């Protein structure tokens, strides 16, 4: 009487495990993809301007 319940549970467990394995695989693939990315992204138009502004503020502070 309780056997079908156990079988159903086992099947559900196996499905969950397959899903977990697939998520684990996707996570590894994403991690690998992130690792292969260049550490410094190609400078966008806005980035150098922000860096220059930061340097100016630093110089102004040290000048005082």
N, C-alpha and C positions, 0 to 999 in steps of 0.2 A: 504493500500500500504506500509506503514512504519511498519506495524505489524510484518511481517516475519523477518525484520531486527532486531527488538527488541527481538523476540524469539531467533534468531540466537545468538544475543549478550548475552542473558540470559543463553543459553546453554553453550556458550564459558566461561562465567563468572563462571558458576557452575563447569565446568571442571577445570578451574584455581584454584577455591577454594578447590576442592578435592586434586589437586596437592599440594597446599600450606599446607593443613591439613596433608598430608602424609609427607611432608618435615618437618613440625613442630614435628610430631610424631618421625621421624627419628632423629631429633636433640635432642629431649628429651631422646631417647634411647641411643644415643651416650654420652650425658652428664652423664646419669646414669652409663654407662659403665666406663667412665673416673673417676667418683666419687668412684667406687668400686676398682679401681686400687690401688695397694700399693703405698704409696707416694714415697718411695725410691726403685727404681728398683734393682733387685739383682745385686750385684757388678760384673761388667765384668772384664776381665783380665786387661784391660788398665786403669781402673778407680783408683784403689789403688795406682798404680805407679804415676799417675798424682797428687794425693793428697800428696804423700810423697815428690814429687819434689816441690810442693807448700810450704810445711812446711819447707823444707831445705832453700828455697829462703827467707822466712820470718825470719828464725833464722839467716841467713847470714846478712840480713839488720839490725836486732836488735843488732847483735854482733858488727857491726861497730859503 
